[in-house]
Amino acid sequence: MFYGPGGPYALFAGKDASRALAKISFEEKDLTGDISVLGPFELEALQDWE
């Protein structure tokens, strides 16, 4: 289980992790949907995830 308790992606479960995905970040501070501070390369990375 990737998103279950103790799984490698558990911190993403139930959260809008758009910024974290764009930045390829596992940091708690990036687990937000606020993408207003992202640069063009990060926005392109986020588009690739979509």
Beta strands, then each sheet from edge to edge (+ up, - down):
end
